[in-house]
C-alpha cells in the first residue's frame, strides 16, 4: 500500500491485496485445476478538519473483482439433493463496498 499525506490535512491511499492460485482442500494429490488467483484494490481518502476530527471515505474492491478465497471438496447431496453433482465448493471474496465516516480522536 501507499499513502500520500498533504500538509493541509488531506490524505489519500491505496492498497493492493494479491493472492496466487491454490488447490482445493481435500485434493491433497493436487489433481484438480487450481482456484484462480486474484488482485483486489482498495482506496481511502481522509480530511482532517481539526486535530482530533477527520472525515474519511473508504472503497474496497474498487474494480469489483469476482474471486474466491478458498475451495473445498465435499458431498452436499444430503442437503441439496441428488441433482447437485459438483463436489467443489468455493468461498466467495468480498464484493465492492464503500463507507464514509467520522474519526474522533482523544
C-alpha positions in Angstrom: 0.0 0.0 0.0 0.9 3.6 -0.4 -0.5 6.8 1.3 0.1 10.4 0.5 -0.4 12.9 3.3 -0.7 16.6 2.2 0.3 19.4 4.5 -3.2 20.8 4.6 -4.9 17.8 6.2 -5.8 15.7 3.2 -4.5 12.1 2.9 -5.2 9.5 0.1 -4.0 6.0 -0.1 -4.4 2.8 -2.0 -3.5 -0.8 -1.1 -3.4 -3.9 -3.2 -4.1 -7.5 -2.0 -2.9 -10.2 -4.3 -3.1 -14.0 -3.9 -1.8 -16.8 -6.1 -3.9 -19.8 -7.1 -4.5 -22.6 -4.6 -5.7 -26.1 -4.6 -9.0 -27.3 -3.2 -8.9 -28.6 0.4 -9.4 -32.3 0.0 -7.4 -32.6 -3.2 -4.2 -33.5 -1.5 -2.8 -35.0 -4.7 -3.3 -31.6 -6.5 -5.0 -33.3 -9.4 -7.8 -30.8 -10.0 -7.3 -27.3 -11.5 -6.4 -24.6 -9.0 -8.7 -21.9 -7.8 -7.5 -18.8 -9.7 -5.5 -16.2 -8.0 -6.8 -12.6 -7.6 -5.8 -9.0 -7.1 -8.1 -6.6 -5.1 -7.5 -2.8 -5.0 -8.8 -0.8 -2.0 -8.6 3.0 -1.5 -9.0 5.5 1.3 -9.3 9.3 1.4 -9.4 11.4 4.6 -9.5 15.1 5.5 -8.5 16.3 9.0 -10.9 19.1 9.9 -9.2 19.8 13.3 -6.5 17.8 15.1 -9.0 15.4 16.7 -11.6 15.2 14.0 -11.4 13.9 10.4 -13.8 12.6 7.8 -13.0 9.7 5.6 -14.2 7.6 2.6 -13.2 4.0 2.0 -13.7 1.9 -1.1 -12.9 -1.8 -1.1 -12.6 -3.9 -4.2 -12.9 -0.8 -6.4 -12.7 -2.8 -9.7 -15.4 -5.2 -8.4 -13.1 -8.3 -8.9 -15.0 -11.6 -8.7 -12.8 -14.0 -6.8 -12.8 -17.0 -4.4 -10.7 -17.0 -1.2 -10.7 -20.8 -0.8 -12.2 -24.1 -2.0 -13.1 -27.4 -0.5 -14.3 -30.7 -1.9 -17.4 -32.3 -0.3 -20.7 -34.1 -0.8 -23.8 -32.0 -0.5 -26.4 -34.4 -1.8 -28.0 -34.8 1.6 -28.7 -31.0 1.7 -29.0 -30.0 -2.0 -30.4 -33.2 -3.4 -29.2 -35.8 -5.9 -29.3 -33.4 -8.8 -26.4 -31.4 -7.3 -23.4 -33.3 -8.7 -20.4 -31.0 -8.2 -18.1 -31.8 -5.3 -16.5 -28.3 -5.5 -17.4 -25.5 -3.1 -15.9 -22.1 -3.3 -15.8 -19.3 -0.7 -16.6 -16.0 -2.5 -14.5 -13.0 -1.9 -15.8 -9.7 -0.6 -17.8 -7.6 -3.2 -17.3 -3.9 -3.9 -18.1 -1.8 -0.9 -17.9 1.7 0.3 -18.1 3.7 3.6 -17.9 7.2 4.7 -17.3 8.1 8.3 -16.0 10.4 11.0 -12.9 9.7 13.1 -12.8 11.2 16.6 -9.5 11.0 18.5 -9.0 12.0 22.1 
